[in-house]
Amino acid sequence: MDYYQGYEDAMRQARVSHSAGLLGFVIRTIISILYSAFVYAPLLIFSYFLVNKMSALYSNDVYIKVGLTVIVAYFLFSFVYLLKGVLIGLRTNGQRPWILVWAICVISACGIQAIIGQNLLETFFRERNIANYDVWSWIGGSATLILIYSHYQFLSNVAPRSVFWSYRLGFLSVRKKAGTFDRLTPKKSDSYFQNAQMKVSHRKLG
């Protein structure tokens, strides 16, 4: 009896662990989707706007519209990293126009979310009579800007695998033929959509 009881307890524990693991996976997936939608909101909105303007070309079919929205959003995402490549290249060369390119990248990729976040927080705080609600809303908008900015890492020499071709093209387009820039190469991320740095492993010799 003890043997069967132990077996059933182990199976029950395994089912609980599996259910908990599955639930955790579902929660992480939902959070990841919501976060990605928030990060890429400007690209998706502008992509939908462009595709909607071309609706006469495909009879406004919903499936074609969704597919085209995703494709156009990808190329907009690629364009952002093309600009980032130019930015890193100019900055490495010591050319001051990199500041202008950086400002364009930040405004286009992070500005809309920051403004939306600030407006939502201002309305939320004002309706609840929070003191200095405008100050707190701008702090929240700034925090949103920093969060989105940390996703792109515009001053880091790294780009996601999915758009590395675009980043490399922008990087090499401003390449100088001499100097330390020749020894600097564009870095590819381990992730397809995030700027995770490549991991370097060291083997012990023995």
Backbone bond lengths (Angstrom), bond angles and torsions (degrees), N, CA, C in turn:
res aa  C-N    CA-C-N  psi(-1)  N-CA   C-N-CA  omega(-1)  CA-C   N-CA-C  phi
1 M - - - 1.462 - - 1.527 110.87 -
2 D 1.337 115.27 -40.23 1.455 118.78 -179.56 1.526 110.80 -62.43
3 Y 1.352 115.77 -36.84 1.453 120.49 -179.07 1.529 110.15 -64.40
4 Y 1.369 116.78 -48.58 1.461 120.35 -178.92 1.527 111.39 -66.75
5 Q 1.336 115.74 -36.62 1.464 119.10 178.20 1.520 110.66 -63.66
6 G 1.335 115.27 -43.13 1.458 119.49 178.54 1.519 111.73 -64.19
7 Y 1.350 116.07 -38.97 1.465 120.41 179.10 1.518 110.95 -63.65
8 E 1.344 116.06 -45.88 1.462 120.12 -179.56 1.521 111.65 -66.22
9 D 1.330 116.97 -38.03 1.463 119.93 177.14 1.532 110.63 -62.37
10 A 1.331 115.94 -41.29 1.457 120.31 179.64 1.530 111.39 -65.01
11 M 1.352 116.16 -42.02 1.460 120.32 179.04 1.522 110.77 -65.91
12 R 1.340 115.98 -39.26 1.466 119.85 179.14 1.523 110.51 -64.79
13 Q 1.354 115.88 -41.42 1.456 120.60 178.47 1.526 110.89 -64.66
14 A 1.330 116.06 -37.43 1.463 120.35 178.94 1.521 110.70 -65.26
15 R 1.371 116.32 -40.85 1.466 119.76 178.73 1.517 111.23 -65.26
16 V 1.327 116.71 -40.39 1.466 120.91 178.48 1.522 110.50 -63.82
17 S 1.341 116.43 -44.44 1.460 120.99 179.63 1.523 110.96 -62.95
18 H 1.353 115.90 -40.64 1.458 120.31 179.70 1.523 110.43 -65.10
19 S 1.342 116.63 -43.40 1.462 120.51 179.77 1.524 111.12 -63.81
20 A 1.349 115.65 -42.65 1.467 120.02 178.83 1.521 110.87 -63.87
21 G 1.347 116.37 -40.67 1.458 120.24 178.55 1.518 112.03 -65.22
22 L 1.357 116.37 -40.59 1.459 120.83 178.61 1.523 110.99 -65.83
23 L 1.341 116.58 -42.12 1.460 120.85 178.44 1.526 110.74 -62.96
24 G 1.327 115.93 -42.91 1.460 119.92 177.90 1.518 111.85 -61.32
25 F 1.344 115.95 -40.03 1.465 120.49 178.66 1.521 111.12 -63.94
26 V 1.334 116.53 -42.94 1.467 121.03 179.92 1.529 110.43 -63.71
27 I 1.335 116.38 -43.85 1.471 120.41 179.93 1.520 110.75 -63.42
28 R 1.354 116.51 -44.73 1.467 119.99 178.95 1.523 111.39 -62.43
29 T 1.336 116.30 -38.55 1.462 120.43 179.70 1.527 110.95 -65.25
30 I 1.333 116.69 -44.23 1.468 120.73 179.40 1.525 110.79 -62.29
31 I 1.339 115.78 -45.86 1.469 120.10 179.19 1.530 110.67 -61.92
32 S 1.328 116.40 -41.25 1.461 120.88 179.86 1.527 111.19 -63.54
33 I 1.344 116.75 -41.29 1.461 120.80 179.40 1.524 110.92 -65.62
34 L 1.337 116.45 -44.53 1.468 120.43 179.76 1.528 110.82 -64.05
35 Y 1.333 116.05 -42.30 1.464 120.15 179.57 1.527 110.55 -64.14
36 S 1.333 116.89 -43.96 1.461 120.70 179.85 1.525 111.10 -63.60
37 A 1.345 116.41 -41.19 1.459 120.26 178.50 1.525 110.84 -61.53
38 F 1.342 115.98 -37.92 1.461 120.45 179.16 1.525 111.32 -70.01
39 V 1.327 116.28 -42.91 1.465 120.70 -179.26 1.523 111.08 -64.32
40 Y 1.331 115.77 -43.43 1.458 119.92 -174.70 1.522 112.96 -96.19
41 A 1.326 117.89 16.19 1.466 121.88 -178.53 1.524 112.90 -53.96
42 P 1.356 120.21 -48.43 1.468 118.82 -179.95 1.530 113.03 -59.64
43 L 1.334 116.57 -39.89 1.462 120.34 -179.65 1.526 110.81 -66.17
44 L 1.326 116.38 -42.92 1.466 120.63 -179.47 1.521 111.49 -67.56
45 I 1.332 116.35 -41.68 1.472 120.44 -179.34 1.528 110.48 -64.99
46 F 1.336 116.05 -48.16 1.461 119.58 -179.10 1.521 110.74 -66.84
47 S 1.330 117.03 -37.24 1.462 121.02 177.50 1.527 110.63 -62.43
48 Y 1.335 116.76 -45.68 1.470 120.16 178.40 1.526 110.61 -62.47
49 F 1.324 116.74 -39.14 1.469 120.86 178.96 1.524 110.63 -60.69
50 L 1.350 116.89 -46.37 1.457 120.77 -179.71 1.522 111.58 -64.82
51 V 1.335 116.02 -44.85 1.464 120.38 -178.69 1.530 110.22 -64.84
52 N 1.321 116.64 -38.61 1.461 120.82 179.31 1.527 111.04 -64.08
53 K 1.335 116.55 -34.36 1.457 120.66 178.10 1.529 111.75 -67.38
54 M 1.340 116.59 -24.11 1.463 121.39 -179.42 1.525 111.91 -98.47
55 S 1.333 117.47 12.51 1.474 121.41 -172.71 1.521 113.22 -58.19
56 A 1.341 118.06 -28.29 1.469 120.60 -179.70 1.521 111.63 -65.72
57 L 1.324 117.81 -23.39 1.458 121.39 -177.81 1.521 112.87 -75.68
58 Y 1.340 117.59 -20.76 1.474 120.43 -179.04 1.520 112.02 -131.96
59 S 1.331 116.46 27.07 1.472 123.62 176.17 1.525 112.88 56.54
60 N 1.326 116.98 22.60 1.466 122.73 176.13 1.535 112.67 58.24
61 D 1.332 116.23 32.73 1.462 120.15 177.61 1.523 109.60 -66.78
62 V 1.338 116.88 131.25 1.461 121.10 -172.24 1.530 112.28 -64.47
63 Y 1.343 117.27 -37.84 1.462 120.32 -178.54 1.529 111.05 -68.91
64 I 1.326 115.59 -41.95 1.457 119.24 177.60 1.526 109.81 -65.63
65 K 1.339 116.37 -38.90 1.466 120.10 179.94 1.523 111.05 -61.80
66 V 1.335 117.18 -44.11 1.463 120.79 179.68 1.529 110.31 -63.50
67 G 1.334 116.38 -45.89 1.458 120.41 179.88 1.517 112.14 -61.85
68 L 1.337 116.39 -45.39 1.460 119.89 179.36 1.523 111.49 -65.74
69 T 1.335 117.58 -35.66 1.461 120.83 178.55 1.521 110.81 -61.64
70 V 1.334 116.56 -42.59 1.464 121.19 178.62 1.526 110.63 -65.87
71 I 1.331 117.11 -43.35 1.464 121.02 -178.73 1.527 111.06 -65.09
72 V 1.332 116.42 -46.72 1.467 120.31 179.99 1.528 109.98 -64.35
73 A 1.343 117.14 -39.90 1.472 120.45 178.22 1.522 110.67 -61.15
74 Y 1.330 116.62 -37.88 1.468 119.68 177.61 1.525 111.04 -62.81
75 F 1.333 117.20 -43.92 1.461 119.53 -179.73 1.529 111.54 -69.59
76 L 1.327 117.91 -31.01 1.464 120.11 173.30 1.527 110.18 -66.53
77 F 1.340 115.56 -40.97 1.461 121.22 176.06 1.527 110.37 -60.76
78 S 1.325 115.75 -40.71 1.466 120.81 177.71 1.519 110.62 -64.53
79 F 1.335 116.77 -37.66 1.463 120.36 -179.38 1.528 111.02 -66.29
80 V 1.331 116.35 -37.46 1.469 119.73 176.38 1.518 109.85 -58.78
81 Y 1.337 116.47 -42.75 1.468 119.26 -179.28 1.523 112.05 -77.76
82 L 1.318 118.09 -21.88 1.455 119.71 169.68 1.525 109.35 -63.30
83 L 1.333 115.92 -44.88 1.465 120.65 177.20 1.529 110.70 -63.69
84 K 1.337 116.27 -38.96 1.460 118.93 178.98 1.523 110.85 -64.14
85 G 1.329 116.67 -38.62 1.459 119.73 176.70 1.518 111.83 -62.13
86 V 1.345 116.12 -42.78 1.466 120.28 176.31 1.520 110.03 -62.49
87 L 1.333 116.15 -42.10 1.465 121.55 179.54 1.528 111.67 -58.85
88 I 1.327 116.51 -49.81 1.465 120.13 -178.85 1.518 110.61 -65.30
89 G 1.335 116.22 -38.88 1.455 119.62 178.72 1.521 112.25 -63.74
90 L 1.335 116.69 -46.26 1.467 120.56 179.08 1.524 111.04 -64.00
91 R 1.333 115.72 -41.65 1.470 119.62 -178.97 1.531 110.78 -64.96
92 T 1.320 115.98 -38.86 1.460 119.95 178.26 1.526 110.66 -65.94
93 N 1.336 116.59 -36.20 1.463 121.17 178.17 1.522 112.44 -72.69
94 G 1.352 116.75 -13.77 1.455 119.42 -176.03 1.512 113.20 79.95
95 Q 1.335 117.10 22.11 1.461 121.68 -179.54 1.539 109.46 -93.49
96 R 1.335 115.91 126.89 1.455 120.79 -173.59 1.535 115.54 -64.94
97 P 1.328 120.82 -24.83 1.475 119.16 178.19 1.528 114.17 -56.45
98 W 1.341 118.35 -12.84 1.467 120.07 178.31 1.520 110.45 -59.89
99 I 1.338 117.36 -29.04 1.469 120.33 -179.69 1.534 110.08 -65.19
100 L 1.331 116.29 -40.86 1.467 120.55 178.19 1.525 110.86 -64.77
101 V 1.335 116.42 -43.99 1.473 120.16 178.76 1.526 109.91 -63.50
102 W 1.328 117.13 -39.98 1.471 121.53 177.41 1.519 110.81 -59.88
103 A 1.335 117.49 -44.73 1.465 121.70 179.79 1.527 110.70 -62.40
104 I 1.333 116.86 -41.52 1.472 120.53 178.51 1.525 110.41 -62.73
105 C 1.329 116.85 -43.01 1.469 121.49 179.43 1.525 111.07 -61.70
106 V 1.325 116.34 -46.81 1.469 120.38 -177.62 1.520 111.13 -64.61
107 I 1.334 117.06 -45.64 1.467 120.51 -178.30 1.521 111.08 -65.00
108 S 1.331 117.22 -44.07 1.464 120.50 -176.20 1.521 112.74 -73.00
109 A 1.330 117.53 -34.33 1.469 120.37 -174.86 1.519 113.62 -95.89
110 C 1.330 117.90 -25.67 1.470 120.93 -173.84 1.525 114.20 -121.42
111 G 1.331 117.30 -19.76 1.466 120.28 -171.57 1.512 114.88 -64.23
112 I 1.344 117.03 -42.54 1.464 120.16 -176.31 1.519 110.85 -63.38
113 Q 1.338 117.55 -45.86 1.461 120.20 179.66 1.524 111.63 -62.07
114 A 1.340 116.66 -39.21 1.464 120.28 -179.97 1.527 110.77 -63.96
115 I 1.332 116.36 -43.03 1.462 120.30 -179.53 1.527 110.83 -67.55
116 I 1.335 116.27 -43.43 1.468 119.91 178.23 1.520 110.39 -61.69
117 G 1.340 116.17 -45.55 1.463 120.09 179.17 1.515 111.92 -61.23
118 Q 1.330 117.14 -42.46 1.464 120.95 179.93 1.529 110.85 -64.08
119 N 1.335 117.67 -43.16 1.468 121.24 -179.92 1.524 112.11 -65.02
120 L 1.331 115.93 -42.59 1.468 119.69 179.19 1.524 111.50 -64.15
121 L 1.330 115.79 -44.03 1.461 119.56 179.94 1.524 111.60 -67.40
122 E 1.323 117.29 -37.28 1.465 120.16 178.71 1.525 110.90 -62.56
123 T 1.337 116.13 -44.70 1.465 120.14 177.49 1.523 110.95 -63.22
124 F 1.318 116.38 -43.88 1.464 121.65 -178.75 1.525 111.11 -61.87
125 F 1.327 116.98 -47.82 1.470 121.06 -178.26 1.523 112.06 -70.39
126 R 1.340 116.98 -37.40 1.456 120.04 -178.35 1.528 110.87 -66.11
127 E 1.321 117.18 -40.52 1.468 120.92 -179.47 1.521 111.58 -66.35
128 R 1.322 117.33 -22.32 1.469 121.35 179.57 1.531 112.54 -103.15
129 N 1.334 115.31 11.63 1.469 121.85 176.18 1.536 112.89 55.57
130 I 1.346 115.08 40.30 1.456 119.43 177.19 1.531 109.08 -74.76
131 A 1.329 116.87 131.08 1.463 120.72 179.30 1.529 110.55 -62.97
132 N 1.325 115.74 139.72 1.468 121.58 -179.81 1.532 111.62 55.19
133 Y 1.352 115.70 42.54 1.468 119.59 -175.70 1.528 111.94 -61.10
134 D 1.341 117.02 -31.95 1.462 118.93 -179.81 1.528 111.67 -67.23
135 V 1.346 115.88 -38.02 1.464 119.82 178.29 1.526 110.36 -65.64
136 W 1.340 115.87 -46.69 1.464 119.84 -179.16 1.534 111.59 -64.07
137 S 1.331 116.13 -35.98 1.467 118.96 -179.90 1.528 110.59 -67.22
138 W 1.349 117.39 -37.60 1.456 119.76 178.24 1.524 111.21 -71.11
139 I 1.319 116.65 -32.65 1.471 119.36 174.33 1.525 109.81 -63.61
140 G 1.344 115.93 -42.63 1.463 119.91 177.57 1.516 112.13 -64.71
141 G 1.360 116.75 -40.74 1.459 120.18 177.19 1.517 111.91 -63.36
142 S 1.336 116.46 -39.28 1.470 120.89 177.97 1.522 110.92 -65.79
143 A 1.346 116.29 -39.39 1.463 119.89 177.84 1.534 110.64 -63.33
144 T 1.339 116.08 -37.91 1.466 120.52 176.46 1.519 110.63 -63.42
145 L 1.330 116.16 -42.81 1.470 121.00 178.07 1.527 110.75 -59.59
146 I 1.323 116.50 -44.42 1.466 120.82 -179.69 1.530 110.86 -64.83
147 L 1.340 116.48 -39.60 1.463 120.87 179.45 1.523 111.41 -61.54
148 I 1.335 116.37 -48.27 1.464 120.13 -179.62 1.522 110.56 -67.28
149 Y 1.335 115.95 -39.75 1.452 120.38 179.90 1.533 111.00 -61.21
150 S 1.332 116.11 -38.72 1.463 119.91 -179.64 1.525 111.44 -64.59
151 H 1.331 116.70 -23.80 1.465 120.34 178.15 1.532 110.29 -71.63
152 Y 1.319 116.78 -41.08 1.465 120.57 -176.90 1.533 113.08 -84.62
153 Q 1.348 117.25 -32.12 1.470 121.13 -179.60 1.528 111.30 49.33
154 F 1.330 115.76 62.26 1.459 121.09 -172.34 1.521 114.93 -63.02
155 L 1.330 117.58 -19.29 1.468 119.27 -179.30 1.528 112.79 -100.90
156 S 1.329 116.54 6.98 1.470 120.72 179.30 1.522 110.30 -103.63
157 N 1.307 116.48 138.35 1.459 122.01 179.38 1.528 109.88 -80.78
158 V 1.327 115.11 77.12 1.464 121.21 178.61 1.525 108.48 -162.18
159 A 1.332 116.13 146.85 1.462 121.78 178.97 1.524 109.66 -145.10
160 P 1.333 118.53 149.07 1.468 121.33 178.30 1.528 111.64 -60.91
161 R 1.306 115.58 153.60 1.467 120.87 -178.50 1.531 111.68 -60.14
162 S 1.346 117.03 -35.92 1.466 120.60 -173.81 1.527 112.54 -66.37
163 V 1.336 117.98 -25.68 1.466 120.51 -178.33 1.535 111.29 -125.64
164 F 1.314 116.71 21.17 1.464 119.66 -178.18 1.519 111.47 -62.43
165 W 1.334 116.76 -34.95 1.461 120.09 179.32 1.525 111.36 -58.01
166 S 1.336 116.04 -39.95 1.459 121.01 -179.55 1.529 111.01 -70.92
167 Y 1.326 115.80 -43.52 1.461 120.79 178.34 1.529 110.76 -61.13
168 R 1.318 116.43 -44.26 1.467 121.44 -179.39 1.528 110.29 -64.08
169 L 1.331 116.63 -39.55 1.464 120.50 178.94 1.530 110.72 -61.67
170 G 1.348 116.61 -45.65 1.456 120.03 178.28 1.513 112.00 -65.30
171 F 1.332 115.84 -39.69 1.468 121.80 179.97 1.525 111.05 -61.54
172 L 1.324 116.30 -47.67 1.464 120.61 -175.68 1.526 112.73 -77.30
173 S 1.332 117.03 -19.18 1.467 119.69 -178.45 1.518 112.64 -67.28
174 V 1.333 117.12 -21.72 1.469 120.29 179.00 1.522 110.90 -114.06
175 R 1.298 116.41 19.17 1.462 121.25 -177.67 1.520 111.44 -68.10
176 K 1.294 115.29 138.85 1.462 121.31 172.72 1.528 109.10 -94.37
177 K 1.298 115.45 151.18 1.459 120.18 -176.05 1.523 113.92 -83.88
178 A 1.296 117.23 -6.50 1.463 119.17 -177.87 1.519 109.18 -141.21
179 G 1.338 115.10 163.93 1.461 118.90 176.54 1.509 112.50 94.80
180 T 1.323 114.57 -172.14 1.470 120.39 -175.32 1.512 112.37 -67.35
181 F 1.338 117.22 -19.51 1.466 119.72 -177.78 1.524 111.79 -62.64
182 D 1.348 116.53 -28.40 1.454 119.65 178.76 1.522 111.81 -63.97
183 R 1.313 117.58 -25.25 1.459 121.08 -178.71 1.540 111.93 -90.17
184 L 1.326 116.91 -5.37 1.459 120.80 -179.50 1.520 109.54 -99.94
185 T 1.311 117.14 127.93 1.456 121.35 -179.28 1.519 110.27 -121.16
186 P 1.334 118.22 150.90 1.469 120.56 178.32 1.521 110.51 -65.82
187 K 1.316 116.46 138.78 1.466 122.52 -176.24 1.531 110.68 -101.79
188 K 1.321 114.85 136.80 1.463 121.44 179.84 1.524 110.04 -100.60
189 S 1.322 116.86 134.88 1.459 121.85 179.32 1.522 111.54 -76.07
190 D 1.326 116.40 155.94 1.466 121.34 172.86 1.521 111.27 -69.51
191 S 1.341 116.24 -27.16 1.465 122.15 -175.67 1.525 110.35 -92.99
192 Y 1.337 115.61 154.47 1.457 120.26 179.60 1.529 112.38 -79.59
193 F 1.332 117.27 -25.44 1.462 119.22 -175.69 1.527 113.75 -130.44
194 Q 1.321 118.72 1.35 1.454 121.02 179.85 1.521 110.05 -125.75
195 N 1.335 115.34 162.50 1.461 120.90 -175.97 1.518 112.36 -94.13
196 A 1.320 117.06 44.83 1.459 120.26 177.10 1.520 109.39 -68.96
197 Q 1.309 115.95 129.99 1.456 119.79 -179.61 1.523 110.61 -67.11
198 M 1.328 116.50 148.37 1.457 121.52 176.60 1.529 109.76 -63.10
199 K 1.314 115.27 136.82 1.468 119.63 179.93 1.516 109.95 -89.59
200 V 1.303 115.63 134.00 1.472 121.20 179.71 1.509 108.32 -111.05
201 S 1.309 117.11 124.13 1.461 120.82 179.37 1.514 108.96 -106.01
202 H 1.318 114.96 144.41 1.460 120.41 179.68 1.536 108.40 -117.80
203 R 1.291 115.34 124.22 1.467 119.76 178.23 1.528 109.59 -91.81
204 K 1.299 114.59 137.91 1.461 119.29 176.96 1.515 109.80 -80.41
205 L 1.290 114.89 133.43 1.463 119.86 177.82 1.514 109.40 -90.24
206 G 1.266 117.85 126.71 1.433 118.50 -178.41 1.508 112.39 -149.00
